[in-house]
Amino acid sequence: MVHRVDVTNPAEGAEEAAVVSVIDELVRNATEHAARRDRVRTPRPARRVAVVACMDARLDLFAILGLKPGDAHLIRNAGGVATDDVIRSLTISQRKLGTREIVLVHHTDCGMLTFTEDELRAELLAETGIKPSWAAETFTDLELDVRSSMKRIRASPFVPYREHVRGFVYDVEECVLRETFA
Ligand code: ZN
């Protein structure tokens, strides 16, 4: 039995909220999961596909794409942007673990549309005295950014299989996946 704190009523149970972390709940879930012994024995994705997607909590990629554990590599970051680190993962995914196709998923109402690169840099510099060495890679046009990410992947000499790279925008209101064509 997992102990839950009613977050809609912080006054009630505020004391417990301080000591019960979400992670404790997740660890208990993992214990229950272990008992079921649902395991996949190979690290090579069965569907030979890698999905690059935003980290947004509403994007249930398994449900949306009809995937199950063992089927695909899921590579996620803020925005689902094809950063150097995504290229790193795709390189390993294809060269060492056998994937051949790449799906990109951005989505409507993305947090990356709500602030600018300059705003974040100014905020970080003001609060910490340090400018980040990385770019936040914010964007204002979803489809344009999907195309930009597809182009980066197709331009990478490290990613050998670039024939099947397709990009999509998932509409979080309509629950519809729409393809972005180059
Ligand atoms: Zn997002």
Boltz pocket constraint, residues with backbone or C-beta under 6 A from the ligand:
constraints:
  - pocket:
      binder: B
      contacts: [[A, 54], [A, 55], [A, 56], [A, 78], [A, 79], [A, 80], [A, 107], [A, 109], [A, 110], [A, 111], [A, 112]]
      max_distance: 6.0
